[in-house]
Amino acid sequence: MKMMQMRAAKASSVKRSTLVFWLSRPPDKMVKLQVLLLLLLGLTSMLLASTVEPVDLLAEMKNMKASMEALKMERLAMNQRLQAADEELRAIKDAPKVAFAASLGGNGLQKTTSGNVNLIYRDVLTNVGGAYNAETGVFTAPVRGVYYIRFTANGPTNYPMSAVLYKNENNIQLIVHEQPSGEGSDTASNGATLLLEEGDTLKMVLWQNTHIWDNRNHHSTFSGFLVFPM
């Protein structure tokens, strides 16, 4: 009995030694290949089971090319708009600046009984561009364009009052004329936009047998400015 137990223990010891030997030895190349094949098979199965649709690379490239062309056209249109806006700003900047305003000033009453008299507005308030001549009372248009011209006249109401705008010496444009109305004073005005050619002149005239009055408070004035060149 004892002998049988000793034999069984020896056989068990041999089995354990053999298992330890196989477990402890390094895997050979065949085992490594088998493991790699199993991994590849697993990955292939996962890819085949995936629900992601295949990507059409050619269609994607066409879409990207179309988007780039659209962006290119949009950029070209934007550059054209910027260039047009820049040209408009340059034209505005380069346009002549013309504006003037003057009054008869402290000359008091001016009256004529022997023909028409040119009115000279010597008290200059504004003369941007230098188109108004305070020595002659004449405004000369420096460029062809639309100008806004305005004038006012003040005087006692016991005598006729006038102020007449002439273009190029003899063409009447606008008139202020008041008949006597008793004691007191009155103020009248007139104005309009005028198309003037380069070199056209404007002046104010006091008609015969009328008068006009002013002082340092600028009751009787002559003014204008360039609205836009043409």
Disulfide bonds with the S-S distance in Angstrom:
none
